[in-house]
Amino acid sequence: MEMKPRVDEYRLFIGGRWVDGGAPDAVRNKYTGEVIGTLPVARREDVEAAVEAAQRAAPVMAELPAHRRAAILRRAAELIAADREGFARTIAAEAGKALKYARIEVDRGITTFTIAAEEARRLHGETVPLDAVPAGEGYFGFWVRRPVGVIAAITPFNFPLNLVAHKVAPAIAAGNSILLKPASATPLSSVLLCEVLEEAGLPEGGINLVVGSGSTVGNRLVEDPRVAMVTFTGSAAVGLEITRRAGIKRITLELGNTSPVLVAADADLDLAARRCAFGAYYNSGQVCLSVQRIYVDREVYRPFMDRFVQATEALVVGDPLKEEVDVGPMIDPKEAERIESWVKEALAAGARAVTGARREGPVYWPTVLTDVSPELKVVRQEAFAPVASVIPFDNLEQGLAMADATEYGLQAAIFTRDIGAMLKAIRGLNFGGIVVNEAPTFRADHMPYGGNRQSGLGREGVRFAIEEMTSIQMVSIHAASYGVS
């Protein structure tokens, strides 16, 4: 008789204690559909308890010396590293991410906590020469950074460890307390992270884990006046709703994109094709930096297409827990059905699928489209799926104009050996990041990261997130009153 896998029953983490909440919600393996764990949904009283715990912990976190914050973050990085494979397999199961890339995410999470430990020791202000103006004569001035207080971190499913780390680690480094609401589809990585932070010595209430829908738990956190800041990664529509509900408080938003790539006539086509295939289909295209629109100089369109299709078809699709698999399922069968309908709409409008365009349950095969028009959903809206469109251009100016014709502006890329073309792209593309000779999916965890236009507000990257999560406090001392002229 076949044994069913054990289902772990997890709990919420509030005020330094693991507590029961409402009805248990099942977390499923995104490829098989099997239940791999349960976690209670936070009730109104659980959210209230979490906010109160975070509020009590805020002054404790603020007074925690920098070396203690650094030590906690460093220890957290060590504990994650000690359970690297456990974290990776949890990510692969709950998010459907290929195991080889889940391991990379864990490594990045370790790096993010390590960088935060270093930045915690570097948090500082500077002096201000107040006597630079006549009114400032006789005054001595300096400013320091102070933690904002309670931060609500609302995180997405696609990087259930590292995108959580990009909110939690800087918040701790800056001396804030945290209310963490992970995506309901992928909360188990956050449970493991809270276990790590508890063991690392984070004060009670320094982090509080609540789980539930955005329309209930998320809205309560956003609207609560005791919450000083909301940091959110997700869709532009939800980001807009957060700005409407939050009131006067800090907001950082990391939202969508329709990442464009330009391939110039002088580009290394083998490199461009390989990196575009990785960038388009990594994590089933469920990445806000996923390659979606590829604009290719007509002179090299055909040889690029041959290489790109070959690289796409070489990807192994299947169970993400198998070592050889590159592309696993989408987060939900409904998402696979959605992108299937978008592609069918494009095909009905005259587009052509060179490869892919097939679905099996939650799995959608890596798809290459051509002959697309700019008004199609697969071009105009964020696909967040393993679908890329390849579009020719006649000159670089035309390609840049098409690439920039979007309401989004997170990251864009260009493949070229020509420094003049590179500089034209930097000047001509209104994006938060420009990547040269690499896919726009590139991100180093210490660099400033964020979007322009509808792609968000503020910047992440540990040092830059810390700046968002702190307030400048200016100190002006009337030195003359102490007998100092």
Helices and strands as residue ranges (DSSP letters): E 8-9, E 12-14, E 17-19, E 24-28, E 35-40, H 44-63, H 66-82, H 84-95, H 99-122, E 126-128, G 130-132, G 134-136, E 139-147, E 150-154, H 162-174, E 177-181, H 188-200, E 207-209, I 214-218, H 219-223, E 229-233, H 236-246, E 250-254, E 260-263, H 269-281, G 282-285, E 293-297, G 298-300, H 301-313, H 333-348, E 352-355, E 359-360, E 363-364, E 367-370, H 377-380, E 387-393, H 396-404, E 411-415, H 419-428, E 433-436, G 453-455, E 456-457, H 462-468, E 470-478, G 479-482
